[in-house]
Amino acid sequence: MSPEKVPPSPKENWDTFEARLFPFSQEDKTRIEFAYQLSKYAHRGQRRIGGERYFEHPRSVSLILLDECGIRDASVICAALLHDSLEDTAIFGNPTKLRPARFTAFSAELISRIFYPETAEMVQSLTEPYIDGVEVKDKKQAKAVKYDRLRNASEEALLIKMADRLHNLRTFFPKRGEKTPEQKITETQEILIPIFRRAEGKYPTQTQHLLEEINKAIAALKLRNF
């Protein structure tokens, strides 16, 4: 039986998002709003497997950090909104036109100047490199680089990746050629969760919450009929 499509987030828009930002300074709010609008523009026309527009994903990741984890660091919220922008859009440059190392340096400089240096570090740490056949030869190498980046990433980047994985598990739908539920669960449990635990030292409460929710989402996914 085909699963039903995930409905769009109910009544979520910039006004409801902005209402959560009262603890932030006006300068931080302005940068977060720009990250929000830039992400929305960058992912225009893109759809998730469940049918909803792609922007619902980075927005939802940001809302998990704001609502469930109480994160009040503007650089983290900006990075959460932009975490797929290098991998899935050309808003910070076209990776097909530059070698991976050059693209990394160029996009990091751009993000640092517009937002925060920490935002650039987080977004870079969460990005799977473009396969150019020279520096990065195939999908297997690209995945290995991505995992290595995560192992060396800041604890803040790990929070974003945990929220990202949580939202993807909560909204998972299978697609031919993509990971099966079993593959998604195995990757989460055997590769990602051991990496995520490094964030416990700096963010014990948030890490514990996110890991508990990830495990709940895995249990729910195992019960779903695909």
CYANA upper distance limits for C-alpha pairs under 8 A (distance plus 0.5 A):
  1 MET  CA    225 ASN  CA      7.95
  1 MET  CA    226 PHE  CA      7.02
  2 SER  CA    226 PHE  CA      7.23
  3 PRO  CA    173 PHE  CA      7.97
  3 PRO  CA    225 ASN  CA      8.41
  3 PRO  CA    226 PHE  CA      7.27
  4 GLU  CA     50 GLY  CA      8.37
  5 LYS  CA     50 GLY  CA      5.30
  5 LYS  CA     51 GLY  CA      6.54
  5 LYS  CA     52 GLU  CA      8.37
  6 VAL  CA     50 GLY  CA      5.90
  6 VAL  CA     51 GLY  CA      7.35
  6 VAL  CA     52 GLU  CA      7.23
  6 VAL  CA    171 THR  CA      7.53
  7 PRO  CA     52 GLU  CA      7.14
  8 PRO  CA     52 GLU  CA      6.26
  8 PRO  CA     53 ARG  CA      8.30
  8 PRO  CA     56 GLU  CA      7.78
  9 SER  CA     56 GLU  CA      7.55
 11 LYS  CA     16 THR  CA      8.44
 12 GLU  CA     16 THR  CA      6.41
 12 GLU  CA     17 PHE  CA      7.58
 13 ASN  CA     17 PHE  CA      6.71
 14 TRP  CA     18 GLU  CA      6.32
 15 ASP  CA     19 ALA  CA      6.71
 16 THR  CA     20 ARG  CA      7.55
 17 PHE  CA     21 LEU  CA      7.78
 17 PHE  CA     63 LEU  CA      8.45
 18 GLU  CA     22 PHE  CA      8.16
 18 GLU  CA     29 LYS  CA      8.40
 18 GLU  CA     33 GLU  CA      8.36
 20 ARG  CA     66 LEU  CA      8.05
 21 LEU  CA     29 LYS  CA      7.28
 23 PRO  CA     72 ARG  CA      7.79
 24 PHE  CA     28 ASP  CA      6.48
 24 PHE  CA     29 LYS  CA      6.64
 24 PHE  CA     72 ARG  CA      7.64
 24 PHE  CA     74 ALA  CA      7.93
 25 SER  CA     29 LYS  CA      6.67
 26 GLN  CA     30 THR  CA      6.67
 27 GLU  CA     31 ARG  CA      6.99
 28 ASP  CA     32 ILE  CA      6.63
 28 ASP  CA     74 ALA  CA      6.34
 29 LYS  CA     33 GLU  CA      6.53
 29 LYS  CA     74 ALA  CA      8.20
 30 THR  CA     34 PHE  CA      6.74
 31 ARG  CA     35 ALA  CA      6.68
 31 ARG  CA     74 ALA  CA      8.37
 31 ARG  CA     78 CYS  CA      7.85
 31 ARG  CA    115 PHE  CA      6.75
 32 ILE  CA     36 TYR  CA      6.58
 32 ILE  CA     74 ALA  CA      7.14
 32 ILE  CA     77 ILE  CA      7.36
 32 ILE  CA     78 CYS  CA      5.92
 33 GLU  CA     37 GLN  CA      6.64
 34 PHE  CA     38 LEU  CA      6.31
 35 ALA  CA     39 SER  CA      6.43
 35 ALA  CA     78 CYS  CA      5.99
 35 ALA  CA     81 LEU  CA      6.73
 35 ALA  CA     82 LEU  CA      7.13
 36 TYR  CA     40 LYS  CA      6.71
 36 TYR  CA     59 ARG  CA      8.14
 36 TYR  CA     78 CYS  CA      7.97
 36 TYR  CA     81 LEU  CA      6.53
 36 TYR  CA     82 LEU  CA      8.42
 37 GLN  CA     41 TYR  CA      6.64
 38 LEU  CA     42 ALA  CA      6.43
 39 SER  CA     43 HIS  CA      6.62
 39 SER  CA     55 PHE  CA      7.40
 39 SER  CA     58 PRO  CA      8.30
 39 SER  CA     81 LEU  CA      6.73
 39 SER  CA     82 LEU  CA      6.26
 39 SER  CA     85 SER  CA      7.36
 40 LYS  CA     44 ARG  CA      6.65
 40 LYS  CA     55 PHE  CA      6.02
 42 ALA  CA     85 SER  CA      7.38
 42 ALA  CA     89 THR  CA      6.58
 42 ALA  CA     90 ALA  CA      7.98
 42 ALA  CA     91 ILE  CA      6.29
 43 HIS  CA     54 TYR  CA      6.71
 43 HIS  CA     55 PHE  CA      6.46
 43 HIS  CA     85 SER  CA      8.19
 43 HIS  CA     88 ASP  CA      8.37
 43 HIS  CA     89 THR  CA      7.25
 44 ARG  CA     53 ARG  CA      8.30
 44 ARG  CA     54 TYR  CA      8.15
 44 ARG  CA     55 PHE  CA      8.01
 45 GLY  CA     53 ARG  CA      7.82
 45 GLY  CA     54 TYR  CA      8.49
 46 GLN  CA     53 ARG  CA      6.51
 46 GLN  CA     54 TYR  CA      5.85
 46 GLN  CA     55 PHE  CA      8.43
 47 ARG  CA     51 GLY  CA      6.33
 47 ARG  CA     52 GLU  CA      6.22
 47 ARG  CA     53 ARG  CA      4.89
 47 ARG  CA     54 TYR  CA      5.21
 48 ARG  CA     52 GLU  CA      6.16
 48 ARG  CA     53 ARG  CA      6.54
 48 ARG  CA     54 TYR  CA      5.67
 49 ILE  CA    173 PHE  CA      6.88
 49 ILE  CA    174 PRO  CA      8.21
 49 ILE  CA    175 LYS  CA      7.59
 50 GLY  CA    171 THR  CA      8.08
 50 GLY  CA    172 PHE  CA      8.26
 50 GLY  CA    173 PHE  CA      6.71
 52 GLU  CA     56 GLU  CA      7.60
 54 TYR  CA     58 PRO  CA      8.23
 55 PHE  CA     59 ARG  CA      6.73
 56 GLU  CA     60 SER  CA      6.35
 57 HIS  CA     61 VAL  CA      6.68
 57 HIS  CA    167 HIS  CA      7.88
 58 PRO  CA     62 SER  CA      6.75
 58 PRO  CA     80 ALA  CA      6.72
 58 PRO  CA     81 LEU  CA      5.35
 58 PRO  CA     82 LEU  CA      7.44
 58 PRO  CA     83 HIS  CA      7.57
 58 PRO  CA     84 ASP  CA      7.98
 58 PRO  CA    164 ASP  CA      8.32
 59 ARG  CA     63 LEU  CA      6.73
 59 ARG  CA     80 ALA  CA      8.27
 59 ARG  CA     81 LEU  CA      6.42
 60 SER  CA     64 ILE  CA      6.68
 60 SER  CA    167 HIS  CA      7.63
 61 VAL  CA     65 LEU  CA      7.05
 61 VAL  CA     80 ALA  CA      6.80
 61 VAL  CA     81 LEU  CA      7.90
 61 VAL  CA    160 ILE  CA      7.68
 61 VAL  CA    163 ALA  CA      5.91
 61 VAL  CA    164 ASP  CA      6.01
 61 VAL  CA    167 HIS  CA      7.03
 62 SER  CA     66 LEU  CA      6.70
 62 SER  CA     77 ILE  CA      6.32
 62 SER  CA     80 ALA  CA      5.87
 62 SER  CA     81 LEU  CA      6.61
 62 SER  CA    160 ILE  CA      8.49
 62 SER  CA    163 ALA  CA      8.41
 63 LEU  CA     67 ASP  CA      6.07
 63 LEU  CA     68 GLU  CA      8.05
 64 ILE  CA     68 GLU  CA      5.60
 64 ILE  CA     69 CYS  CA      7.12
 64 ILE  CA    163 ALA  CA      6.77
 65 LEU  CA     69 CYS  CA      5.37
 65 LEU  CA     70 GLY  CA      6.74
 65 LEU  CA     71 ILE  CA      6.03
 65 LEU  CA     77 ILE  CA      8.08
 65 LEU  CA    159 LEU  CA      8.33
 65 LEU  CA    160 ILE  CA      8.00
 65 LEU  CA    163 ALA  CA      7.35
 66 LEU  CA     70 GLY  CA      5.41
 66 LEU  CA     71 ILE  CA      5.64
 66 LEU  CA     72 ARG  CA      7.48
 66 LEU  CA     77 ILE  CA      8.39
 67 ASP  CA     71 ILE  CA      8.42
 69 CYS  CA    205 THR  CA      8.49
 69 CYS  CA    206 GLN  CA      5.76
 69 CYS  CA    209 HIS  CA      8.08
 71 ILE  CA     76 VAL  CA      8.38
 71 ILE  CA     77 ILE  CA      8.42
 72 ARG  CA     77 ILE  CA      8.37
 73 ASP  CA     77 ILE  CA      7.06
 74 ALA  CA     78 CYS  CA      6.58
 75 SER  CA     79 ALA  CA      6.67
 75 SER  CA    115 PHE  CA      7.79
 75 SER  CA    116 TYR  CA      6.49
 75 SER  CA    118 GLU  CA      6.67
 75 SER  CA    119 THR  CA      5.59
 76 VAL  CA     80 ALA  CA      6.59
 76 VAL  CA    118 GLU  CA      8.31
 76 VAL  CA    119 THR  CA      6.88
 76 VAL  CA    122 MET  CA      8.23
 76 VAL  CA    156 GLU  CA      7.05
 76 VAL  CA    157 ALA  CA      8.10
 76 VAL  CA    160 ILE  CA      8.08
 77 ILE  CA     81 LEU  CA      6.77
 78 CYS  CA     82 LEU  CA      6.76
 78 CYS  CA    115 PHE  CA      7.97
 78 CYS  CA    119 THR  CA      7.05
 79 ALA  CA     83 HIS  CA      5.97
 79 ALA  CA    119 THR  CA      5.50
 79 ALA  CA    120 ALA  CA      7.87
 79 ALA  CA    122 MET  CA      6.70
 79 ALA  CA    123 VAL  CA      6.20
 79 ALA  CA    160 ILE  CA      8.38
 80 ALA  CA    123 VAL  CA      8.38
 80 ALA  CA    160 ILE  CA      6.38
 82 LEU  CA     86 LEU  CA      8.41
 82 LEU  CA    123 VAL  CA      7.33
 83 HIS  CA    122 MET  CA      8.24
 83 HIS  CA    123 VAL  CA      5.58
 83 HIS  CA    126 LEU  CA      6.94
 83 HIS  CA    127 THR  CA      7.85
 84 ASP  CA     88 ASP  CA      6.26
 84 ASP  CA     89 THR  CA      8.10
 84 ASP  CA    123 VAL  CA      8.20
 84 ASP  CA    126 LEU  CA      8.30
 84 ASP  CA    127 THR  CA      7.49
 85 SER  CA     89 THR  CA      5.71
 85 SER  CA     90 ALA  CA      7.81
 85 SER  CA     91 ILE  CA      7.29
 85 SER  CA     92 PHE  CA      8.06
 86 LEU  CA     90 ALA  CA      7.13
 86 LEU  CA     91 ILE  CA      7.84
 86 LEU  CA     92 PHE  CA      7.09
 86 LEU  CA     93 GLY  CA      8.43
 86 LEU  CA    107 SER  CA      8.41
 86 LEU  CA    123 VAL  CA      8.15
 86 LEU  CA    124 GLN  CA      8.34
 86 LEU  CA    127 THR  CA      7.04
 87 GLU  CA    127 THR  CA      6.17
 87 GLU  CA    128 GLU  CA      6.78
 87 GLU  CA    129 PRO  CA      7.72
 87 GLU  CA    130 TYR  CA      7.96
 89 THR  CA     94 ASN  CA      8.45
 90 ALA  CA     94 ASN  CA      5.34
 90 ALA  CA     95 PRO  CA      7.90
 92 PHE  CA    107 SER  CA      6.07
 92 PHE  CA    110 LEU  CA      7.62
 92 PHE  CA    111 ILE  CA      8.25
 93 GLY  CA    103 PHE  CA      7.74
 93 GLY  CA    106 PHE  CA      8.35
 93 GLY  CA    107 SER  CA      7.17
 94 ASN  CA     98 LEU  CA      7.53
 94 ASN  CA    103 PHE  CA      8.26
 95 PRO  CA     99 ARG  CA      7.48
 95 PRO  CA    100 PRO  CA      7.22
 95 PRO  CA    103 PHE  CA      6.41
 95 PRO  CA    130 TYR  CA      6.96
 96 THR  CA    130 TYR  CA      8.15
 96 THR  CA    132 ASP  CA      7.91
 98 LEU  CA    102 ARG  CA      6.51
 98 LEU  CA    103 PHE  CA      6.01
 99 ARG  CA    103 PHE  CA      6.54
 99 ARG  CA    132 ASP  CA      7.75
 99 ARG  CA    135 GLU  CA      8.03
100 PRO  CA    104 THR  CA      6.53
100 PRO  CA    129 PRO  CA      7.18
100 PRO  CA    130 TYR  CA      6.93
100 PRO  CA    132 ASP  CA      7.97
100 PRO  CA    135 GLU  CA      7.42
100 PRO  CA    136 VAL  CA      8.18
101 ALA  CA    105 ALA  CA      6.84
102 ARG  CA    106 PHE  CA      6.56
103 PHE  CA    107 SER  CA      6.44
104 THR  CA    108 ALA  CA      6.48
104 THR  CA    124 GLN  CA      7.78
105 ALA  CA    109 GLU  CA      6.73
106 PHE  CA    110 LEU  CA      6.83
107 SER  CA    111 ILE  CA      6.60
107 SER  CA    120 ALA  CA      8.40
108 ALA  CA    112 SER  CA      6.49
108 ALA  CA    117 PRO  CA      8.39
108 ALA  CA    120 ALA  CA      5.64
108 ALA  CA    121 GLU  CA      7.72
108 ALA  CA    124 GLN  CA      7.65
109 GLU  CA    113 ARG  CA      6.71
109 GLU  CA    120 ALA  CA      8.09
110 LEU  CA    114 ILE  CA      6.79
111 ILE  CA    115 PHE  CA      6.19
111 ILE  CA    116 TYR  CA      7.40
111 ILE  CA    117 PRO  CA      7.71
111 ILE  CA    119 THR  CA      7.53
111 ILE  CA    120 ALA  CA      5.76
112 SER  CA    116 TYR  CA      5.21
112 SER  CA    117 PRO  CA      4.70
112 SER  CA    118 GLU  CA      7.88
112 SER  CA    119 THR  CA      7.29
112 SER  CA    120 ALA  CA      5.91
113 ARG  CA    117 PRO  CA      7.87
115 PHE  CA    119 THR  CA      7.15
115 PHE  CA    120 ALA  CA      8.37
116 TYR  CA    120 ALA  CA      7.13
117 PRO  CA    121 GLU  CA      6.95
118 GLU  CA    122 MET  CA      6.74
119 THR  CA    123 VAL  CA      6.63
120 ALA  CA    124 GLN  CA      6.55
121 GLU  CA    125 SER  CA      6.58
121 GLU  CA    153 ALA  CA      8.41
122 MET  CA    126 LEU  CA      6.84
122 MET  CA    153 ALA  CA      7.67
122 MET  CA    154 SER  CA      7.62
122 MET  CA    156 GLU  CA      7.73
122 MET  CA    157 ALA  CA      5.34
123 VAL  CA    127 THR  CA      6.86
123 VAL  CA    157 ALA  CA      8.10
125 SER  CA    146 LYS  CA      7.87
125 SER  CA    149 ARG  CA      5.62
125 SER  CA    150 LEU  CA      6.34
125 SER  CA    152 ASN  CA      8.49
125 SER  CA    153 ALA  CA      6.26
125 SER  CA    157 ALA  CA      7.40
126 LEU  CA    146 LYS  CA      7.55
126 LEU  CA    149 ARG  CA      7.77
126 LEU  CA    150 LEU  CA      7.25
126 LEU  CA    157 ALA  CA      7.61
126 LEU  CA    161 LYS  CA      7.55
127 THR  CA    146 LYS  CA      7.03
128 GLU  CA    142 ALA  CA      6.56
128 GLU  CA    143 LYS  CA      7.07
128 GLU  CA    145 VAL  CA      7.61
128 GLU  CA    146 LYS  CA      5.46
129 PRO  CA    136 VAL  CA      7.88
129 PRO  CA    142 ALA  CA      6.16
129 PRO  CA    145 VAL  CA      7.78
129 PRO  CA    146 LYS  CA      7.56
130 TYR  CA    136 VAL  CA      7.55
130 TYR  CA    142 ALA  CA      7.71
131 ILE  CA    135 GLU  CA      8.25
131 ILE  CA    136 VAL  CA      5.50
131 ILE  CA    137 LYS  CA      6.36
131 ILE  CA    138 ASP  CA      6.36
131 ILE  CA    139 LYS  CA      7.42
131 ILE  CA    142 ALA  CA      7.20
132 ASP  CA    136 VAL  CA      6.15
132 ASP  CA    137 LYS  CA      6.79
133 GLY  CA    137 LYS  CA      4.48
133 GLY  CA    138 ASP  CA      7.09
136 VAL  CA    141 GLN  CA      6.78
136 VAL  CA    142 ALA  CA      6.72
137 LYS  CA    141 GLN  CA      6.99
137 LYS  CA    142 ALA  CA      8.17
138 ASP  CA    142 ALA  CA      6.79
139 LYS  CA    143 LYS  CA      6.63
140 LYS  CA    144 ALA  CA      6.79
141 GLN  CA    145 VAL  CA      6.70
142 ALA  CA    146 LYS  CA      6.73
143 LYS  CA    147 TYR  CA      6.71
144 ALA  CA    148 ASP  CA      6.69
145 VAL  CA    149 ARG  CA      6.65
146 LYS  CA    150 LEU  CA      6.86
147 TYR  CA    151 ARG  CA      6.77
148 ASP  CA    152 ASN  CA      6.93
149 ARG  CA    153 ALA  CA      6.36
150 LEU  CA    157 ALA  CA      8.32
150 LEU  CA    158 LEU  CA      7.62
150 LEU  CA    195 ILE  CA      7.75
151 ARG  CA    195 ILE  CA      6.52
153 ALA  CA    157 ALA  CA      6.56
153 ALA  CA    158 LEU  CA      7.36
154 SER  CA    158 LEU  CA      7.03
155 GLU  CA    159 LEU  CA      6.86
155 GLU  CA    198 ARG  CA      7.62
155 GLU  CA    199 ALA  CA      5.31
155 GLU  CA    202 LYS  CA      7.53
155 GLU  CA    203 TYR  CA      8.20
156 GLU  CA    160 ILE  CA      7.06
156 GLU  CA    199 ALA  CA      8.20
157 ALA  CA    161 LYS  CA      6.79
158 LEU  CA    162 MET  CA      6.55
158 LEU  CA    196 PHE  CA      6.45
158 LEU  CA    199 ALA  CA      7.03
159 LEU  CA    163 ALA  CA      6.75
159 LEU  CA    196 PHE  CA      8.22
159 LEU  CA    199 ALA  CA      7.74
159 LEU  CA    206 GLN  CA      8.35
159 LEU  CA    207 THR  CA      7.61
160 ILE  CA    164 ASP  CA      6.49
161 LYS  CA    165 ARG  CA      6.52
162 MET  CA    166 LEU  CA      6.52
162 MET  CA    196 PHE  CA      7.47
162 MET  CA    210 LEU  CA      6.95
162 MET  CA    211 LEU  CA      8.06
162 MET  CA    214 ILE  CA      8.43
163 ALA  CA    167 HIS  CA      6.65
163 ALA  CA    210 LEU  CA      7.37
164 ASP  CA    168 ASN  CA      6.70
165 ARG  CA    169 LEU  CA      6.58
165 ARG  CA    188 THR  CA      8.38
165 ARG  CA    214 ILE  CA      8.00
166 LEU  CA    170 ARG  CA      6.62
166 LEU  CA    210 LEU  CA      7.84
166 LEU  CA    213 GLU  CA      7.45
166 LEU  CA    214 ILE  CA      5.72
166 LEU  CA    217 ALA  CA      7.59
167 HIS  CA    171 THR  CA      6.66
168 ASN  CA    172 PHE  CA      6.02
169 LEU  CA    214 ILE  CA      7.85
169 LEU  CA    217 ALA  CA      6.34
169 LEU  CA    218 ILE  CA      7.26
169 LEU  CA    221 LEU  CA      7.72
170 ARG  CA    217 ALA  CA      6.13
170 ARG  CA    221 LEU  CA      8.22
172 PHE  CA    181 PRO  CA      8.36
172 PHE  CA    221 LEU  CA      8.32
174 PRO  CA    178 GLU  CA      7.52
174 PRO  CA    179 LYS  CA      7.69
174 PRO  CA    180 THR  CA      6.62
174 PRO  CA    181 PRO  CA      7.53
174 PRO  CA    226 PHE  CA      8.11
175 LYS  CA    179 LYS  CA      8.04
175 LYS  CA    180 THR  CA      8.28
179 LYS  CA    183 GLN  CA      6.10
179 LYS  CA    184 LYS  CA      6.43
180 THR  CA    184 LYS  CA      6.68
181 PRO  CA    185 ILE  CA      6.63
181 PRO  CA    221 LEU  CA      7.78
181 PRO  CA    222 LYS  CA      8.18
182 GLU  CA    186 THR  CA      6.57
183 GLN  CA    187 GLU  CA      6.57
184 LYS  CA    188 THR  CA      6.69
185 ILE  CA    189 GLN  CA      6.61
185 ILE  CA    218 ILE  CA      7.01
186 THR  CA    190 GLU  CA      6.23
186 THR  CA    191 ILE  CA      8.23
187 GLU  CA    191 ILE  CA      5.82
187 GLU  CA    192 LEU  CA      6.94
188 THR  CA    192 LEU  CA      5.34
188 THR  CA    193 ILE  CA      6.43
189 GLN  CA    193 ILE  CA      5.92
189 GLN  CA    194 PRO  CA      8.08
190 GLU  CA    194 PRO  CA      7.49
191 ILE  CA    195 ILE  CA      7.31
192 LEU  CA    196 PHE  CA      6.56
193 ILE  CA    197 ARG  CA      6.78
193 ILE  CA    211 LEU  CA      8.14
194 PRO  CA    198 ARG  CA      8.10
196 PHE  CA    200 GLU  CA      8.35
196 PHE  CA    207 THR  CA      8.18
197 ARG  CA    207 THR  CA      7.79
199 ALA  CA    203 TYR  CA      6.26
199 ALA  CA    204 PRO  CA      7.62
199 ALA  CA    207 THR  CA      6.89
200 GLU  CA    204 PRO  CA      4.70
200 GLU  CA    205 THR  CA      8.11
200 GLU  CA    206 GLN  CA      8.43
200 GLU  CA    207 THR  CA      6.04
200 GLU  CA    208 GLN  CA      7.80
203 TYR  CA    207 THR  CA      6.35
204 PRO  CA    208 GLN  CA      6.52
205 THR  CA    209 HIS  CA      6.70
206 GLN  CA    210 LEU  CA      6.64
207 THR  CA    211 LEU  CA      6.53
208 GLN  CA    212 GLU  CA      6.59
209 HIS  CA    213 GLU  CA      6.69
210 LEU  CA    214 ILE  CA      6.53
211 LEU  CA    215 ASN  CA      6.67
212 GLU  CA    216 LYS  CA      6.75
213 GLU  CA    217 ALA  CA      6.59
214 ILE  CA    218 ILE  CA      6.66
215 ASN  CA    219 ALA  CA      6.71
216 LYS  CA    220 ALA  CA      6.70
217 ALA  CA    221 LEU  CA      6.51
218 ILE  CA    222 LYS  CA      6.76
219 ALA  CA    223 LEU  CA      7.24
220 ALA  CA    224 ARG  CA      7.11
